[in-house]
Amino acid sequence: MLAADGTPAARALILSTPTQALSSAEVTAVADFAAAGGAVILLGSAADTDALSNFDPVVSELGTDVELTDTAVTDAQNNLTGVETVPTTTNFDTAGFSELFTPFTADDPSAGGSLDLVTVNEDTEGDDLAEPQENVVFENSGDSALDLTGYTVSDATSKEYQFPDGFTLQSGAQVTLYSGTGDDMEAELYWGQSARAIWNNGGDTVNVIDDTGTTVIDESY
């Protein structure tokens, strides 16, 4: 129920009356969703009052004192298709609603850093590891600086490069990763290869994994 970055995958989770007790893993998942900022709605039913006790571990884990009544809410006049156990109304307390519950809005992903692949220069003049070296260019298209500590770049095989600790790419800035040797600078990094080039001239895949193990770039050319 959480996205790879730890944020809720949805605005709200509606949990109807469980007919069976939830496992500890399921209870924890609900609690983690709420702790991350998601709204959890417990939807009880008087159709099976014994099953309402299955909510108890969830309520306890959420740290709330909510209680579910075993008395059915009915309305003989205002209901859906004549079913009095499904009441309807348009009389909502809009003035006090905002004090009881506010909609959850996930953070805008664009508000953080975001790494994009700009271009792959896989076939340079002469030896691919000599000047001008083959290279790939990345850009931070997000709205804030992006710390690339722990990020790794790899091709379709086992060749892998890890960004230097503390290397930060500012919003809108680009960095060129050269395959050969050289001195790292603010906009230039060097893989350190001296024997074999990285990027195949006939096609390859640029893969970037962040510090949490999430693939952020997976592009073939």
Secondary structure, 3 states (H helix, E strand, C coil): CECCCCCECCCEEEEECCCCCCCHHHHHHHHHHHHCCCEEEEECCHHHHHHHHHHHHHHHHHCCCCCCCCCCCCCCCCEECCEEEEECCCCCCHHHHHHHCCCCCCCCHHHCCCEEEEEEECCCCCCCCCCCCCEEEEEECCCCCEECCCCEEECCCCCEEECCCCCEECCCCEEEEECCCCCCCCCEEECCCCCCCCCCCCCCEEEEECCCCCEEEEEEC
